[in-house]
Amino acid sequence: MAVYTHLNFEDMANITKQYNLIVYSFEGIPEGILNTNYLLYTDKGKLILRVLEGNRSFESEKEELDFLLELSKIIPCTVPFKTVNGETLIRYKDKLMSLFYYIEGKKIEKITPDYLTQIGILLGKFHKFSQNKVINRKTRIDDNYYLSKLNLDCVDIEKEEREKILRLHKKLTDIDFLSLPKGIVHNDIFPDNVFVNNNNIVGILDFNDATFAPFIFDIGIIINFWIRIKKLNSIQEKEHIKIFLNAYESIRKLTIQEKELLNMGILKMALAFILVRIDRLIVRKEENILIEKKSYKNLMYLLKYFD
């Protein structure tokens, strides 16, 4: 269960007092990797309390919350709830915390062409809005970061897998991704981080890994983890990618250079999340944390496109 900071009813009363709320009950949310989350039942409805465990600065966390307040006018996303003093971020017992409006919905159970159209349009709006906006935060979802951190020769994975990861990573070393259009990206836009209700996307969640980066990284995540990971036949797969990209480009056109490097952006994000899982499940052995209940081996399939 990903609840690292345990709060009692007195704690909750002290926290919600700053928001002029009365809390009736609360429960920890097991999903999540980095932060602690609680579902609160209050006199103003259900809310989500996030205890920020990433040891980021006050300024860095507030920057994300301020951006979400702006972004919520463009697409449905998590929206911070303000204190009586108009603050979006508080400190309680040496922990930074933020409160969010609850989004009534559920995770996507099956990827459909309609959902691909919707996420394409929303991602296009998000990127068009965030172009050249900056959030001063380094990301850990990066193949370069993990390859510099991990000594793969000492990690308990198969030799063929190790060689494949290193061989494909080498293809990326001379690519200048930062020359591409960029802005604030979600950087973790898996189906698990998107809520739907009545077949409509009603919220994009968890911007904890949002960073300043090329837009094709988000696009690469969608193609990898909404489409290719489903192991469709080649015709269906091409059609689903076309549906998503057409929807995206109905809002924001890809540049020629983005189209030329898109395949490498897809590879980069596949490698990044493979290395994330190797680090968390094999090196750090975080078996108690729900990382989609999958090992890195489930993602190795994504590398077959680049042999």
Secondary structure, DSSP 8 states (H G I E B T S, - for coil): ----S---HHHHHHHHHTTT--EEEEEE----SSSEEEEEEETTEEEEEEEE-S---HHHHHHHHHHHHHHTTTS-B--EE--TTS-S-EEETTEEEEEEE----EE-SS--HHHHHHHHHHHHHHHHHHBT-------S--HHHHHHH--GGGSSS-HHHHHHHHHHHHTTTT--GGGS-EEEE-S---GGGEEEETTEEEEE---TT-EEEETHHHHHHHIIIIIGGG---HHHHHHHHHHHHHHHHTTS---HHHHHHHHHHHHHHHHHHHHHHIIIIIIS--TTS-STT--THHHHGGGGGG-
